[in-house]
Amino acid sequence: MTALALVAVACAHEGSLKEEALVGRIWDARAGAFISADDALMRLAGARHVILGETHDNPEHHRLQRRALDALAARGGDRMLAMEQLDTDQQAALDAARAKGGDAEAIADAGHFDRKGWNWPLYRPLVQFALQHGWPIAAANLSRSEARAIVADRSRSALPPAPLPVERALERDIIDGHCGAAPEPKRLAGMVQAQRARDARMAEVLSRHERTVLIAGIGHARRDRGVPLYLPGGADVISLAFVEVQPGKSAPREYFDGFASAASYDYLWFTERAAREDPCKQ
């Protein structure tokens, strides 16, 4: 190997080490400082609503969610566990299964949990936790039929127009989620409205309960355009995002460039990246 190649390998390894140094650390976005896990979990326990934003296929995010639930149970008493992965039109079936003493598998069956799409083994421990601790489980999402209806006719959401920055940001999110391919304008507008309706529905579910935890995607956890935006003004909510470290980003503030802003989340808990194929490779 040439000297130049050795330097290149060394630099690449150094960059990786810098990125990995963030793994396991928690950034307080308001204070602009790292805090300990114990401090973060203590602060979560003091909030009425806690939103734990995940990347759905990252097992570490779900492990840390379970850790947070354990800490909340120990420090903050009973809460309601709300889940994006369950649709609100299945709530009666969920409650009936719970009343019959159903286990986690029975709850998943009753709620028509998409076991393959959501990778049920990652979520089973969270449902088991709620059952073991006697926490209510709330379905928090729109049904697919409701979402499709809003995509086809955005007026079905009954939401007021979004502030332009929110609308443009959601458009970018959707286009990025389609690997840069923008849907035709009418469909894109409907998809934006459906996303807003999902956030509004989750907020409505949370607002009906005194103390809650919401399990949802990292985009829904955003204070600037996710669920917190639709909670009643002044709602006592903490948004914690589990964030995968990214190549070339070795400091928390570097994640506020394109991905988010300092106003998007209260806390960023950095984790390793999950192993996955590039969904845009095709």
N, C-alpha and C positions, 0 to 999 in steps of 0.2 A: 504494500500500500504506500502511495506517495505521501510526502510530508503534507501536501495540500489536502489530500484526502483525509489524512489523520486530523487535520485542523477542522475540516468540515464535519467529521463524525463527532469530534469533541464539542463543537459548537451546538450541534443538533442535540447531543446528550445533555448539555448544560441547559438548553432551552426547555427540554423535557423536565429536567429536575426543577427548574423554576416554576413551571406550571404545576407539577405534582406537589410542590411545597404548599400549594393552596388547599390540597385535599384534606378534608376534615376540619378546616377552619371556618369560622362564622364571622361574617362582616355585618356590622351594624351600619346600615346605609345612612341613617340620620346623623349618627355620631361620627361617621367616617373612621371607624376603628374596629379592630377585631375584638370579639368577646368570647368567653368560654362557653362550652355547651351547657354547663350548669346554669350560667347566667341567662342564656337564651331560653332554656326550658322554664326557668323560673318566671321570666317575663311573659312567656306564653300563658302560663297558668293564671296570670292576672288579668287576661283579656276575656271579654265576653265571647268573641268570635275568633277562632284561630283557623287560618287557611294554610294548608300544607301543599305547596305547589310542586308537582312532580314532573319528571319525564317518564312517561308511562312504562317504558320497557326497561328501565334501569332498576335492577334488584336492590341496589344500595339505597335508592330513594325510599323504597318501601320498607326496608329494614329500619331506616332512620325515622320514618313515619311511625312505625310501631314503637320505637324508642320514645318518641315524643308523646304518644298515647299513654305509655306506661308512666311517664313523668307527670303528665296532666292528671292521671288518675290518682297518683300519689300525692300531688300537691294541690290540685284544684277541685277534687270531687267529681261528681257525675256530670256528663255532658251528653249531647246528642251527636252521633256520628253521621254526617251527611256525605253522600258519595256521588260524584259525577257519573260513575259507572252504572248507576241505577236510575231508571226513568220514573218520574213522579206518577205516571199512570199505573205503576205497579205497587204503589204504597199499600193499598188495601190487602193485596196478596201477601206482601212482606209481613204486615202486621198479623195476618191470620196464621202464617207459618210460624211466626214468633210465639203467638199465643198457644200453639200446639206443642211448643218446646222443640221446634226444629233446630237442627244443628246448622253449621255454616253451609253445608251442601244443600240442605233444604231451603235455606234463605236464598241462596244463589238460584236455585230452581224456581222458587216462587217469584223472584224478581226478574226472571228471564235474563240473568246475567250472561252477557256474551263471553263465554269462557275462553274462546279462542281469540277473539278480537282484543279482549282486555287482558289476556294471560292470567286466568283465574288464580293459579298458584301464588302469584305475587300479592293478590288482594285477600286471599283466604285468611291469613293471620290477622288482618285488620278487622274482618267480620267476626272472627273467633274472639278477638279481644272484646268487641262490643257485647257479644253474647255472654262471655265470662264475667264481665263487669256490670252487666245489667244496663248498659247504655242503649237508648233507643237508636235505631238505624233508620235514616231518612233517605229515600230516593230523591235526588236533587236535580236531575237533568230533564230537559225536554225529551219527549219521545221522538223517534225518527220520523214518524208521520207528521208530528207538529213542525219539526224542523224543515221537512220537505215542503210543507204547505207555505211556510214563511219564505223559503227560497223562491218558490213560484210566485208568491204575492207578498211583498214585504209589508204591506199594510196590515197583514194578519197578526203581526207582532204587537200591535197597539202601543208601541213605544214612541215617545216623541223623537224628533230628529236628533241624531247624534251630533255633538260638537264636531266641527270639521276636522280638527286634529285627531280625534278618536276614530272617525270614519276612515281617514287616510291611513292611519296606523293599522287598523284592522284589515284594510285592503292589502297593505303590504304583507301582513301576516299570512293572509290567504294565498296571495300570489307566491310568497316564499314556500308555503306549504304545498304548492303545486309545482315546485321546482322551477319557479320563474315564469311559468305559463299562465297568463292572466285569463280567467274565464271572460266570456263576453260581458259587456257592461251591465246588462239587466240582471244576469245571473250573479255577477260579482256583488251587486248591490243587495240582492236577496240573501247571499251568503253572509255578508256583513251583518245584515239585520238578524239572521238566524243566530249568529254568534252572540250578538248583543242580547237576544232573547234567552239564550242559554244562561248567560251571566245573570240576567235579571231574574230568571226562575230560581237559580241557586241562591241568590240573595233573598228572594221571597221566602224560600224554605228556611234559611238561617234566621230570618227576622221573626219567625213564628216561635222560636225557642229561646230560652233564657241564656243557655251556655252551649256552644257548639264547636265542633271541629269539622272542617270541610276537606275532603280528599279530592283533589282536582288537578288538572294539568297546569303547568307553570304559567300558561297564558291567562287562564281563568283567575289565577291568584294575583294578577297585577292590580295595584291600586289605581293606576292611571287609566286603565280601560277594561278591567276585568270585574269580577264579582263585587269588590269593595265599592266600586263606583255606583252601584245600585242599592247598596244598603242605606237605610235612613241616615240623614245628615248627622254627623257627630257620632256614628256608631263606633263602639269600642271594638276594633278589629286589629289583629296582627296578621300580616302576610309574610310567611317564610317560604322562600324559594330554594329548592334543592337544585343547585346549578352544576352542570358538568363542566370540568375544566376544559379549556379549548387551546389548541396549539397557538403558541406565540403570545398568550395572555397570561402574564405572571403576577398581575396586581389586580385587586378587585375593581378599581376604577376603570380598567380597560374593558370590563364587561358592560360598562355604561356607554358603549359606542355601538349603536345599531341594535344590540340585543335589548337594552332597557335604559332607564335613567335612574338616577339616585332616588327618584320619587316612585319608582315602580314597585319596590318591595321594602319591607322594614328590615328583613334579614336575608342574607344570602349564605347558604350552607353549601360549601364547595365539595364536590365528590368526583370520583373517577368517572371517566366516560364509559358507558356500556358498550360492549362489543356488538356492532351491528353493521350490516352492509349499507352502503350509500343508497338511500331510497331513490335518488335521482340518477343513478348510474345508467339506467335504461333511457 
